[in-house]
Amino acid sequence: MGAARDDSVLGGDWTGARDSFVEALARDPGNREAQRQLSEIAVATATSASLGLEYQDDTQPLRRSILTGELDLQITPLQRFHFLVQPQFADVSDTAKSVLAVSAAWKQYAPTPKLETELSAGLLKRSFTKSADWTWGVLLGLRLPNHFGVRASAERLASLYANASFSTPVMTTSGSLQLAWSHPNGRMGRVAAEIIRFPDDNILRRFSGWLLLPLGPPAGFRFSAGYGYNAQHADENRFTRIGDASSISGMYVPYYTPSNLRAHSVLGVLLLKLSAGTELQLNGSYGFMATEDAPSFLVDSTPPQRSSVDRVFVERSFHPSTVKATLTARMGSYGTLLLEGVRSSNSFYDVTQVNLRFSYRFLPSDHE
């Protein structure tokens, strides 16, 4: 929702490229290549709007429906405003909860220093609290030689992943540093370090990285495979005992806190072009080696002491996985319909997601 969460990257020097092709057409009005390139720039930089509906069902249990409306307003080819409205409706232990988020962001790319800038601010209102919370984000990105880029970001957002976060409000403040690589031949990778501070001064540290390499020449499809690594650890654990005196079960309250989590995964991406305007992309990951210090509760009834319940941590192995299928179809000249299904499993819960989104680009009236 904030700037730091937006992975989209503004294009290159669209303004300079547009002026060059306009000049080429002024010298030679019949230059079809210049006309084609100018048309592609107009489409890529046009104002766009989208409406999406997402449904999630996980094993905490938590079910939610998320409606997202977005407007990406072009000011210049290298400067835009982004507006978002996102109501969310959740079923938490058979109790209806809702969250409304609105935000606005300004984005700019300056080609001379090759600098990306994003600033965002928003408001979040929960049905189970009287007051609203502010959100904000700031991002600076620098394009480097050899198709590398570095990004530094900070943001304040709501944590809405744990079941208990829909009863106790949780706002986080985070900072991250990211190094990305995206080669034109399809090789790409990313390394990121992040620190997240919770309102009770607990701190979560996260480090992740992945690398994808294309296998074989593209011939109607493209397949890439790679490796991913993820490490997370919170200074304090929020796994809390629930239930009556006879119960030794627990849950994370009010937010999730991993302990010494380490995961090594294999990654795969398959892109199929079904027709001129239709693509199917399949993404998958499997954690072939992952461990964490899992919290649980242990009853100590050794006489002559009274029975007590202690929280203990035991290293366990698990296999996180994700399977995602995304179908994108062009609707008319400037509309796009996306249908997506995701099934994932992590150390915390299993989740199934379905996402439907329609987006439309508004081309200038003089565009042919």
C-alpha positions in Angstrom: 0.0 0.0 0.0 2.9 2.4 0.7 5.6 3.3 -1.6 8.0 0.7 -0.3 5.6 -2.1 -1.1 5.2 -1.1 -4.7 7.6 -3.2 -6.8 6.7 -1.5 -10.1 9.4 0.5 -11.7 8.9 3.5 -14.0 10.3 3.0 -17.4 13.4 4.5 -18.9 13.7 8.0 -20.3 10.2 8.0 -21.8 10.3 11.8 -22.3 13.6 11.8 -24.2 12.6 8.7 -26.3 9.2 10.3 -27.2 10.9 13.6 -28.3 13.4 11.6 -30.4 10.6 9.7 -32.2 8.5 12.9 -32.7 11.6 14.5 -34.3 12.1 11.5 -36.5 8.5 11.6 -37.7 8.8 15.4 -38.4 11.7 14.6 -40.7 10.1 11.5 -42.2 6.3 11.2 -41.6 6.3 7.7 -43.2 8.8 6.2 -40.7 6.7 3.2 -39.5 9.3 2.1 -36.8 9.2 5.6 -35.2 5.3 5.5 -35.3 5.3 2.0 -33.7 7.8 3.1 -30.9 5.8 6.3 -30.2 2.6 4.3 -30.0 4.2 1.8 -27.5 5.4 4.7 -25.3 1.9 6.2 -25.3 0.4 2.9 -24.1 3.1 2.3 -21.5 2.8 5.8 -20.0 -1.0 6.3 -20.2 -3.2 6.9 -17.3 -4.7 3.6 -16.1 -7.4 2.4 -13.6 -8.1 -1.0 -12.2 -10.7 -2.7 -10.0 -9.9 -6.0 -8.2 -11.5 -8.5 -5.9 -9.5 -10.9 -3.8 -10.6 -13.7 -1.5 -8.3 -15.4 1.0 -9.0 -18.4 3.3 -6.3 -19.6 5.7 -6.0 -22.1 8.5 -5.6 -19.7 11.5 -8.6 -19.6 10.7 -9.2 -16.3 8.9 -11.3 -15.5 5.8 -11.3 -12.2 4.1 -12.5 -10.4 1.0 -10.5 -7.5 -0.3 -11.8 -5.0 -2.9 -9.2 -2.8 -4.5 -9.7 0.3 -6.7 -6.6 2.0 -8.2 -6.0 5.0 -10.4 -2.5 5.6 -11.9 -2.7 9.2 -13.2 -0.1 10.4 -15.7 1.2 13.9 -15.1 4.2 13.5 -17.5 5.7 10.4 -19.0 8.0 10.2 -16.0 5.8 11.5 -13.2 2.6 10.0 -11.9 0.1 10.1 -9.0 -1.3 6.8 -7.7 -4.5 6.6 -5.7 -5.8 3.5 -3.9 -9.0 2.7 -2.1 -9.1 -0.7 -0.4 -12.0 -2.0 1.8 -11.3 -5.3 3.5 -13.9 -7.6 5.1 -12.8 -10.4 7.4 -14.5 -13.3 9.2 -12.6 -13.8 12.5 -13.9 -16.6 14.7 -17.4 -16.0 13.2 -17.2 -12.3 13.9 -17.3 -9.8 11.1 -14.5 -7.2 11.0 -13.6 -4.6 8.4 -10.7 -2.3 7.5 -10.7 0.6 5.0 -7.4 1.9 3.6 -7.0 4.9 1.3 -3.7 6.3 0.1 -2.1 8.6 -2.5 1.4 8.3 -3.8 3.6 10.5 -6.0 6.2 8.7 -8.3 8.9 10.2 -10.4 11.9 9.0 -12.4 14.7 11.4 -13.2 16.8 9.9 -16.1 19.9 12.1 -15.7 20.8 10.9 -12.2 18.7 7.7 -12.9 16.8 8.3 -9.7 13.4 6.9 -8.7 11.4 8.8 -6.0 8.2 7.7 -4.4 6.3 9.4 -1.6 3.0 8.2 -0.2 0.5 8.9 2.6 -2.7 7.2 3.6 -5.4 6.7 6.2 -6.5 3.3 7.7 -9.8 2.9 9.6 -10.8 -0.4 11.4 -14.3 -1.3 12.4 -13.1 -2.4 15.9 -11.3 0.8 16.9 -12.6 4.4 17.3 -9.6 6.2 15.9 -7.9 6.0 12.5 -4.2 5.5 11.8 -1.9 7.3 9.3 0.2 5.4 6.9 3.2 6.7 5.0 6.0 5.6 2.7 9.2 6.9 1.1 11.4 5.3 -1.5 14.6 6.3 -3.3 16.0 4.1 -6.0 19.1 4.4 -8.2 19.7 2.7 -11.5 23.2 1.3 -11.7 25.3 0.0 -14.6 25.0 -3.6 -15.9 21.2 -3.7 -15.2 21.5 -3.3 -11.4 19.5 -1.1 -9.2 19.5 -0.2 -5.5 16.5 0.9 -3.4 16.1 2.3 0.1 12.7 2.6 1.6 10.8 3.3 4.9 7.1 3.0 5.6 4.5 2.8 8.3 1.8 0.2 7.7 -0.8 -1.9 9.4 0.0 -5.5 10.2 -3.1 -7.6 9.2 -1.6 -11.1 8.8 -2.4 -12.7 12.2 -5.9 -13.6 13.3 -5.4 -11.5 16.5 -4.4 -8.4 14.5 -8.1 -8.0 13.8 -8.8 -7.5 17.5 -5.7 -5.6 18.6 -4.5 -2.9 16.2 -0.9 -3.3 15.2 1.0 -0.6 13.2 4.6 -1.3 12.1 7.4 1.0 11.1 10.0 -0.5 8.8 13.1 0.2 6.7 14.6 -1.8 3.9 17.6 -1.9 1.5 17.3 -3.8 -1.7 19.7 -4.7 -4.5 18.0 -5.9 -7.7 19.3 -7.2 -11.0 17.2 -7.5 -14.2 19.1 -8.5 -17.4 17.3 -8.2 -20.8 17.9 -11.9 -21.5 15.7 -12.9 -18.5 18.3 -13.3 -15.8 17.2 -11.6 -12.6 17.7 -11.6 -8.9 17.2 -9.6 -5.7 18.7 -9.3 -2.2 16.9 -7.4 0.5 17.4 -6.6 4.2 14.6 -5.3 6.3 14.0 -4.2 9.9 10.4 -4.0 11.2 9.6 -2.3 14.5 6.3 -3.0 16.3 4.5 -0.6 18.6 5.7 -2.5 21.7 9.3 -1.9 20.6 9.8 -5.5 19.4 11.9 -5.8 16.3 11.8 -8.3 13.5 14.8 -8.7 11.2 14.4 -10.2 7.8 16.9 -11.1 5.1 15.9 -12.6 1.7 17.3 -13.2 -1.7 16.6 -15.1 -4.9 18.1 -15.7 -8.4 16.3 -16.8 -11.5 17.9 -18.0 -14.7 16.2 -18.7 -18.1 16.6 -22.3 -19.3 16.5 -22.7 -23.1 15.6 -20.1 -25.8 12.0 -18.7 -25.8 9.8 -20.4 -28.3 6.2 -19.6 -27.4 7.1 -20.2 -23.8 9.8 -19.2 -21.3 11.0 -21.2 -18.4 13.2 -20.0 -15.6 14.5 -21.8 -12.5 16.5 -20.6 -9.5 17.1 -20.5 -5.8 15.7 -18.5 -2.9 16.7 -17.9 0.7 14.7 -16.4 3.5 15.8 -15.7 7.1 13.7 -14.1 9.8 14.0 -13.5 13.6 12.1 -11.4 16.1 13.8 -10.2 19.3 10.7 -11.3 21.4 8.2 -14.0 20.7 4.5 -13.3 20.9 3.3 -16.9 21.0 0.7 -16.8 23.8 -1.2 -19.5 25.6 -5.0 -19.5 25.0 -7.9 -21.4 26.5 -8.7 -22.4 30.0 -6.4 -23.8 32.7 -6.5 -27.3 31.2 -5.4 -26.1 27.7 -1.8 -25.9 26.6 -2.5 -24.6 23.1 -1.4 -21.2 21.9 -1.5 -18.6 19.1 0.5 -15.5 18.1 -1.0 -12.4 19.8 -1.3 -9.8 18.4 1.1 -10.5 15.6 3.4 -13.2 14.2 7.0 -13.5 15.4 9.3 -16.0 13.8 12.2 -17.4 15.8 15.4 -18.3 13.9 13.6 -19.1 10.7 15.8 -20.2 7.8 14.5 -21.5 4.5 16.2 -22.6 1.3 13.9 -23.0 -1.7 13.9 -24.0 -5.4 12.0 -21.6 -7.7 10.4 -22.0 -11.1 8.6 -19.7 -13.5 6.8 -20.9 -16.7 5.4 -18.3 -19.0 3.1 -19.5 -21.9 1.8 -17.2 -24.6 -1.5 -18.8 -25.5 -2.4 -16.1 -28.1 -1.4 -12.6 -29.2 -3.2 -11.1 -26.1 -3.3 -14.0 -23.6 -0.6 -15.2 -21.3 -0.5 -17.9 -18.6 2.2 -17.7 -16.0 2.9 -20.5 -13.5 5.1 -19.7 -10.5 6.2 -22.3 -7.9 8.6 -22.5 -5.0 9.4 -25.4 -2.6 11.4 -25.2 0.6 13.7 -28.2 0.4 15.4 -27.3 3.7 13.7 -25.0 6.3 13.9 -24.8 10.0 12.6 -22.6 12.8 12.6 -22.6 16.6 8.9 -23.5 17.1 7.2 -22.4 20.3 5.0 -24.7 22.3 3.8 -25.1 25.9 5.0 -27.9 28.2 3.4 -29.0 31.4 5.7 -29.5 34.3 4.0 -31.6 37.0 7.1 -32.9 38.8 6.3 -33.5 42.5 6.3 -32.0 45.0 5.8 -28.8 42.9 2.4 -27.7 41.6 1.9 -28.2 37.9 3.1 -25.3 35.7 3.0 -24.6 32.0 6.2 -23.3 30.4 6.8 -22.0 26.9 9.6 -23.9 25.2 11.3 -23.7 21.8 12.2 -26.7 19.8 13.9 -26.7 16.4 11.6 -28.2 13.7 11.8 -28.7 10.0 9.1 -27.8 7.6 8.6 -27.3 3.8 7.2 -24.0 2.8 5.7 -23.9 -0.7 3.8 -21.8 -3.1 1.9 -22.5 -6.3 0.5 -19.6 -8.3 -1.3 -19.6 -11.7 -1.9 -16.2 -13.4 -4.0 -15.8 -16.6 -3.8 -12.4 -18.3 -6.0 -11.6 -21.2 -6.3 -8.5 -23.3 -9.9 -7.1 -23.5 -10.3 -4.9 -26.5 -7.4 -2.5 -27.3 -6.5 -1.2 -23.9 -8.3 -3.4 -21.3 -6.7 -6.3 -19.4 -8.4 -9.0 -17.3 -6.3 -11.0 -14.8 -7.4 -14.1 -13.0 -5.1 -15.6 -10.4 -5.1 -18.5 -8.0 -2.5 -19.1 -5.2 -2.0 -21.9 -2.7 0.8 -21.5 -0.2 2.0 -23.0 3.0 4.5 -21.5 5.5 5.5 -22.0 9.1 2.5 -20.0 10.3 -0.5 -21.1 8.2 -1.7 -22.5 4.9 -3.7 -20.1 2.6 -5.7 -20.2 -0.6 -6.2 -17.0 -2.6 -8.2 -16.1 -5.6 -7.8 -12.8 -7.3 -9.8 -11.2 -10.2 -8.8 -7.8 -11.6 -9.7 -5.6 -14.6 -7.5 -2.7 -15.6 -7.9 -0.2 -18.4 -5.5 2.4 -20.0 -6.8 5.7 -21.2 -5.0 6.7 -24.3 -4.8 10.4 -25.5 -7.5 11.4 -27.9 -4.9 11.9 -30.7 -3.5 8.4 -30.3 -4.2 6.1 -33.2 
